[in-house]
Amino acid sequence: MDHSSLFDRRGFLKKGVLTTMAGLVGTRIAFADRMPTGYIPLVFAEPNPMVIKHKDMVVLNDKPWNVEAPASLLDDAVTPADKMFIRNNGLIPDSIDLAKWELTINGESVKAPKTYTLSDLKKRFKTYTYQLVLECAGNGRAGYTPQTAGNQWTDGAVSCAEWTGVRLKDILADVGLKNDAVYIGYLGKDLHVSQDPTKPVISRGVPIKKALEDETLVAWAMNGKDIPLTHGHPLRLVVGGWPASVSGKWLHTISVRNKVHDGAKMTGKSYKVPINPVQPGVDPPEDQFKIIESMPVKSLITFPKTGATVDLGQTIALRGHAWAGDRTVKTVQVSYDFGSTWQTCKVQNPKNRLAWQQWSADLKLPQKGYYEIWARAVDDAGVSQPMVMPQWNPEGYCNNACHRIAVKVV
């Protein structure tokens, strides 16, 4: 469909288009007069022809694997392994020898390098378990206009699993840090897609302050079991609230740096956004970008599934999750009239810091027709999700526009 044909030069719906839309949907579009300028209803959104479905998961790429879950699959309070998104930059290691697997801590800012076996980590340090949100920085990339390069994630590149391991800060205290420690960077055993062992895959990291938080784990278990191979078995760095790319899989080395880490995917424009707002379609020079740190406030409607049909007068028991990077979500609201009015939801406290929060609301739609239900979260600093596309960035990162589902009342 040529969406431009629906609007006049000012972006307003052309006369008669609403009637045509209603005919295509098979019912009237409720509150159509309140749609944002230039907005395309979900029912007319074109599906990405490049995706493949596998057990209801959406495969965006298989070289390397990039797989997301439709929002309705993420209804669990704790994300199961088979519903967790996969974002790999290289190839999964061919073989894992647990008896020989080691973690080395090195870098300019350690007093002396030190190496631990898996047994050492489990025996020498206290074990902790946290529920932690991991979200791909590109989650929501498909919502940017004009389209940006990269995997076209919709809303399902996020998870909140339960991770078990040891605190990185306890390991670093055992090693001993110099006063000039600024950053940490990880190395994993994944292989470059070219299968050239000399080519780096990904080696990212976080400032030392984030590395030393209680919830930053070197984990060996997820949801009470060994981490699945796809998600980093046998050892993974898990850093909640920041882009999931800093949570290195198949972990074998952590370097403590006296400068910002400069490993693969830390330089150039990878996982960075413009420092200043830019016009959509504009790509500023590299020195005008900053590294993404805490992820923005966001929410997801996990029930009902988009496309649901309900009877007039029926109460819809909406529910979903909300999260806000390093912050806490204070309020979640929902709207069925394109943001003209909002209903406040019940929001639960997180299981622990950096876990997502469940929200729920009972909603009654006033008359028959097609509706879009939008969810909007606000964090404890008062920052809200934007209703539609946030600040443009050429890499398509950090789209935290309101999630929405389509329902029909009959």
Secondary structure as GFF3:
##gff-version 3
##sequence-region A 1 410
A	DSSP	three_ten_helix	3	6	.	.	.	ID=ss1
A	DSSP	alpha_helix	17	25	.	.	.	ID=ss2
A	DSSP	three_ten_helix	32	34	.	.	.	ID=ss3
A	DSSP	three_ten_helix	42	44	.	.	.	ID=ss4
A	DSSP	beta_strand	52	54	.	.	.	ID=ss5
A	DSSP	beta_strand	57	62	.	.	.	ID=ss6
A	DSSP	beta_strand	65	68	.	.	.	ID=ss7
A	DSSP	three_ten_helix	71	74	.	.	.	ID=ss8
A	DSSP	three_ten_helix	81	83	.	.	.	ID=ss9
A	DSSP	beta_strand	86	87	.	.	.	ID=ss10
A	DSSP	three_ten_helix	98	100	.	.	.	ID=ss11
A	DSSP	beta_strand	102	106	.	.	.	ID=ss12
A	DSSP	beta_strand	114	117	.	.	.	ID=ss13
A	DSSP	alpha_helix	118	124	.	.	.	ID=ss14
A	DSSP	beta_strand	127	135	.	.	.	ID=ss15
A	DSSP	three_ten_helix	141	143	.	.	.	ID=ss16
A	DSSP	beta_strand	158	167	.	.	.	ID=ss17
A	DSSP	alpha_helix	168	175	.	.	.	ID=ss18
A	DSSP	beta_strand	183	188	.	.	.	ID=ss19
A	DSSP	beta_strand	205	207	.	.	.	ID=ss20
A	DSSP	alpha_helix	208	211	.	.	.	ID=ss21
A	DSSP	beta_strand	217	222	.	.	.	ID=ss22
A	DSSP	beta_strand	225	226	.	.	.	ID=ss23
A	DSSP	three_ten_helix	229	231	.	.	.	ID=ss24
A	DSSP	beta_strand	236	238	.	.	.	ID=ss25
A	DSSP	three_ten_helix	244	246	.	.	.	ID=ss26
A	DSSP	beta_strand	251	257	.	.	.	ID=ss27
A	DSSP	beta_strand	272	274	.	.	.	ID=ss28
A	DSSP	three_ten_helix	286	288	.	.	.	ID=ss29
A	DSSP	beta_strand	289	291	.	.	.	ID=ss30
A	DSSP	beta_strand	298	303	.	.	.	ID=ss31
A	DSSP	beta_strand	308	310	.	.	.	ID=ss32
A	DSSP	beta_strand	316	323	.	.	.	ID=ss33
A	DSSP	beta_strand	329	335	.	.	.	ID=ss34
A	DSSP	beta_strand	343	344	.	.	.	ID=ss35
A	DSSP	beta_strand	346	347	.	.	.	ID=ss36
A	DSSP	beta_strand	357	363	.	.	.	ID=ss37
A	DSSP	beta_strand	369	379	.	.	.	ID=ss38
A	DSSP	beta_strand	403	409	.	.	.	ID=ss39
###
